[in-house]
C-alpha cells in the first residue's frame, strides 16, 4: 500500500472520529430552563392563543440540537418583548397534527402570527436581534 493512501486513510478516520465525538457531545447539551413567559401550545389552545396578538411560535423537539440552541435565545426574547407579543412553543413529537397543519418540515421552525394569521416563517437557528427585527416589522 502506498504511503499517500495510508496518510489519507488516517486523516479520514480522524475526521470521522471527530464528527462522531462532536455529535455525541452536542447531543448531550442540557436543556435551558424555559422562561415563565413562554407559553406551551397544544392542539386545543393553539388557535385561541394566537388569534388576538402577535405570536412567535417555535416548533421544536427534545432530540433536536438546533432547537436546544434556540432555547436561550427564545427565553431572552420572551423577557424583552412588550405587551401584545408572546413567545410560544409547540412540541412536534406531541402535537404532530399542528406541525402537519402548518407544513412544518424541519425544526426548529418559527412561525410569526398576527391576529391568528401566519405572516412569516423562519427555519433554523436565528439570533434574538433578527427575531426582534421581524416582530418590529409587523407591529
C-alpha positions in Angstrom: 0.0 0.0 0.0 1.4 3.4 -0.9 2.3 5.9 1.8 -0.2 8.6 0.5 -3.1 6.1 0.7 -2.2 5.3 4.3 -2.0 9.0 5.2 -5.3 9.7 3.5 -6.9 6.8 5.4 -5.6 8.0 8.7 -6.9 11.6 8.0 -10.4 10.3 7.0 -10.5 8.2 10.1 -9.6 11.1 12.4 -12.2 13.3 10.7 -15.0 10.7 11.1 -14.0 10.2 14.8 -14.0 13.9 15.4 -17.5 14.2 13.8 -18.9 11.4 15.9 -17.3 12.8 19.1 -18.7 16.3 18.4 -22.2 14.9 17.6 -22.3 13.0 20.9 -21.1 16.0 22.8 -23.7 18.3 21.3 -26.5 15.7 21.7 -25.9 15.8 25.5 -26.3 19.6 25.8 -28.6 20.1 28.7 -31.9 21.9 28.1 -32.0 25.5 29.1 -34.7 26.2 31.7 -37.7 27.7 30.0 -38.8 31.2 30.7 -42.1 31.6 32.6 -43.2 34.0 29.8 -43.1 31.3 27.1 -46.4 29.6 26.6 -46.7 25.9 25.7 -49.3 25.4 22.9 -51.4 22.3 22.3 -53.8 21.4 19.6 -56.6 22.5 21.9 -55.3 26.0 22.8 -53.3 27.0 19.7 -56.0 29.0 17.8 -57.2 30.8 21.0 -53.6 31.8 22.0 -52.5 33.2 18.6 -55.8 34.9 17.5 -55.6 38.3 19.2 -51.9 39.4 19.2 -48.5 38.9 17.7 -47.2 35.4 18.4 -43.9 33.8 17.6 -44.4 30.1 17.7 -41.4 27.8 17.9 -42.0 24.2 16.6 -39.3 22.1 18.3 -38.4 18.6 19.6 -36.4 17.4 22.6 -33.9 15.5 20.5 -33.2 18.5 18.2 -29.8 20.1 18.8 -30.5 23.3 16.9 -33.8 23.5 18.9 -31.7 23.4 22.1 -29.5 26.1 20.8 -32.6 28.3 20.2 -34.0 27.8 23.7 -31.9 30.5 25.4 -32.5 32.9 22.5 -36.3 32.5 22.9 -36.0 32.9 26.7 -34.3 36.2 26.2 -36.7 37.3 23.6 -39.7 36.4 25.7 -38.3 38.6 28.5 -37.7 41.5 26.2 -40.8 41.7 24.0 -43.5 44.1 25.3 -47.2 43.6 25.7 -49.1 42.4 22.7 -46.3 40.0 21.7 -46.0 36.4 23.0 -43.4 33.7 22.5 -44.9 30.2 22.3 -43.6 26.6 21.8 -45.1 23.5 20.2 -43.5 20.1 20.7 -43.8 18.4 17.3 -43.5 15.0 18.9 -46.6 15.5 21.0 -48.6 17.6 18.5 -47.8 16.3 15.1 -51.2 17.4 13.9 -50.2 21.1 14.4 -46.9 20.6 12.6 -48.7 18.9 9.7 -51.4 21.7 9.6 -48.7 24.4 9.3 -46.5 22.3 6.9 -43.5 22.2 9.3 -41.0 20.0 7.5 -37.8 20.8 9.5 -37.1 22.0 13.0 -36.6 24.5 14.5 -39.3 26.3 12.6 -40.7 29.5 13.9 -44.0 30.9 12.6 -44.9 34.6 13.2 -48.6 35.2 13.6 -50.5 38.4 13.7 -54.1 38.2 14.8 -54.2 34.5 14.0 -52.7 34.7 10.5 -49.2 33.5 9.6 -47.2 36.4 8.3 -43.7 35.0 8.3 -41.7 31.8 8.8 -38.1 31.1 9.8 -36.3 27.8 9.7 -33.1 27.1 11.6 -31.2 28.9 14.3 -31.8 32.7 14.3 -30.5 35.4 16.5 -32.5 37.4 19.0 -31.9 40.6 17.1 -33.2 39.0 13.9 -36.4 37.9 15.6 -36.9 41.2 17.3 -36.5 43.0 13.9 -39.0 40.7 12.3 -41.5 41.3 15.1 -41.0 45.1 14.8 -41.8 45.0 11.1 -45.3 43.7 11.7 -46.2 45.8 14.7 
